[in-house]
Amino acid sequence: MDRAETDQTIRRLIEPFDKKGVEITDATTFAGDLEFDSLTVMDFVAAIEDEFDVIISMNQQAEIETYGQLVDAVHEMQADR
């Protein structure tokens, strides 16, 4: 799966969590733009982990602030498998 396919899949997964209808770009932040609280982050991460069969560690989660960083991280995890 290339980065564009990873991006499209994550966009589909984020839709139910995007309560404000924010336009998602690589620069979109989870805390600021999307206003995700910790429970929402946990649910969203679980959905990504299930879809892509990867594990996103707490340390990785702490480093990922933008949508683009998330897509890159998931894409890299898939490439490493």
N, C-alpha and C positions, 0 to 999 in steps of 0.2 A: 504494500500500500504506500503510495507516495504522499508527500505532505498535503497536497490539495485534497486527496481522499480522506486523510486523517482530519483535516479542517472541516470538511463537509459533514463527517460523522459527528464530530464534537458539536458543530452548530446545531445539528438535529437534537443532540442530547441536552444542550443548554436551553432550548426553547421553553420547556416547562418551568425552568428555574428563573427565566428572565421576566419577572413579574412587571417590570416597568417598561418593557418593550424597547430596551436600549439597542441601538444599532451596534452590532458586534464587529469590532475591528481588531487587528493585532494589538493595538494599544489600549483596548478596553480593560479596565482594572476590575477585579472581582469585588474588592472591598469598597472602592470609591464609586465607580460607575454603576455596577450592578447591585451594590449594597448587600452582598451576600453575608449572612451571619454564619457563625461557626457550624450550626446544624445544617444549613443549606450547603455549605462547603462540603461537609461530610457526605451528604446525600449525593451531591454532584460528583464527587470523587468516586464514590461507590459505583455510580452509573458508568463512569468512564472505565474503571477497573473491570467491571463486568463485561462491557462491550469489547474492550481491547485485550482482555485477559492479561493485564499488567497489574503491578502493585506500585502505587505512588506513596513513597514513605513520608512520614511527618516532616522530615528534613526537606524533602523535595517540595512538599506543599508550602512550607514556610518561605521557600525561595521563589515560588511562582506567584507573581503579582499580576501579570497581564495574560490576556487570552492567547496572544502570540507565543508567549513563553510556555504556556500549557501545551499548545499544539506541537511546538518544537520538542518538548520533553516527551510527550506520548509518541511522537514519530521516531525519536531516537530510541526509546524503549523497544519499539517494534523492530527496528533495524538490528538491535542487539540480540534479538531472539534467534 
